[in-house]
C-alpha cells in the first residue's frame, strides 16, 4: 500500500487495501517511464546508419545497367512481336514435351 492509493495518504488513519488487478504505479514513476519511452522511440531512427553516397551511386549504376540489359535484349529478340522468337535453327521434336 502506498501513498498513491485512495485513503492511504500520509497522516491517514485508515489504510485501504488495493483491489486485485488494480495496482497502479505512482504518478511520478509512470510519467518518468512515459518520458523515457518517448525519448527512446524518438532517438531510435537517428541511430540507424544510412547508405553513403558512393554506395547509392553504385546501386544506381547497377540498376541502370540492368534496365538497359533487359531493354536491349527485348529490342533485339522480341520486338516487334512482343514475344520471344525461337532461333531459326531450333527444331521441335516430340521429346521436347510439346
C-alpha positions as CSV (number, residue, x, y, z in Angstrom):
1,X,0.0,0.0,0.0
2,X,1.4,3.3,-0.9
3,X,0.6,7.0,-0.6
4,X,-0.9,7.0,-4.1
5,X,-3.9,4.7,-3.1
6,X,-7.2,6.4,-2.1
7,X,-7.5,6.7,1.6
8,X,-3.8,5.8,2.2
9,X,-2.2,9.3,2.2
10,X,0.2,10.5,4.8
11,X,-1.4,11.0,8.2
12,X,-4.5,9.0,7.2
13,X,-5.6,6.6,9.9
14,X,-7.4,4.2,7.6
15,X,-5.4,2.1,5.2
16,X,-7.4,1.0,2.1
17,X,-6.5,-2.4,0.7
18,X,-5.8,-2.3,-3.0
19,X,-8.4,-4.2,-5.1
20,X,-6.9,-7.2,-7.0
21,X,-5.9,-6.3,-10.5
22,X,-6.0,-2.6,-10.0
23,X,-2.5,-1.9,-8.9
24,X,-1.2,1.5,-10.0
25,X,2.2,2.9,-10.2
26,X,2.8,6.3,-8.5
27,X,2.2,9.2,-10.9
28,X,5.9,10.2,-10.9
29,X,7.0,6.7,-11.8
30,X,4.6,6.3,-14.7
31,X,5.3,9.7,-16.2
32,X,9.0,9.1,-15.9
33,X,8.5,5.8,-17.8
34,X,6.4,7.6,-20.4
35,X,9.1,10.3,-21.0
36,X,11.9,7.7,-21.2
37,X,9.8,5.6,-23.7
38,X,9.1,8.6,-25.9
39,X,12.8,9.6,-25.9
40,X,13.8,6.1,-26.8
41,X,11.3,5.9,-29.7
42,X,12.4,9.4,-31.0
43,X,16.1,8.5,-30.9
44,X,15.7,5.1,-32.5
45,X,15.7,6.1,-36.2
46,X,18.6,8.5,-35.6
47,X,20.9,5.7,-34.6
48,X,20.4,3.9,-37.9
49,X,23.2,4.2,-40.5
50,X,22.1,5.3,-43.9
51,X,23.9,4.2,-47.1
52,X,26.7,6.5,-48.1
53,X,26.7,8.5,-51.4
54,X,29.2,6.1,-53.0
55,X,27.0,3.1,-52.3
56,X,23.9,4.9,-53.6
57,X,25.7,5.8,-56.8
58,X,27.0,2.3,-57.3
59,X,23.5,0.8,-56.8
60,X,22.0,3.4,-59.2
61,X,24.5,2.5,-61.9
62,X,23.8,-1.2,-61.4
63,X,20.0,-0.5,-61.8
64,X,20.5,1.4,-65.0
65,X,22.8,-1.3,-66.4
66,X,20.2,-4.0,-65.6
67,X,17.4,-1.9,-67.2
68,X,19.4,-1.5,-70.4
69,X,20.4,-5.1,-70.4
70,X,16.7,-6.1,-70.4
71,X,15.6,-3.4,-72.8
72,X,18.4,-4.1,-75.4
73,X,17.7,-7.8,-75.4
74,X,13.9,-7.2,-75.7
75,X,14.6,-5.0,-78.8
76,X,17.0,-7.5,-80.3
77,X,14.9,-10.7,-79.7
78,X,11.2,-9.9,-79.0
79,X,10.3,-6.6,-80.7
80,X,8.0,-6.0,-82.7
81,X,6.0,-9.2,-82.0
82,X,6.4,-8.7,-78.2
83,X,7.3,-12.3,-77.7
84,X,10.4,-14.3,-77.8
85,X,11.1,-16.0,-81.2
86,X,12.8,-19.3,-81.4
87,X,16.1,-19.5,-83.2
88,X,15.6,-20.5,-86.8
89,X,17.9,-23.5,-86.4
90,X,16.0,-24.9,-83.5
91,X,13.5,-27.6,-84.3
92,X,10.9,-29.0,-82.0
93,X,10.6,-32.7,-81.5
94,X,8.3,-34.9,-79.6
95,X,11.0,-35.3,-76.9
96,X,10.8,-31.5,-76.2
97,X,7.5,-32.2,-74.4
98,X,5.4,-30.2,-76.9
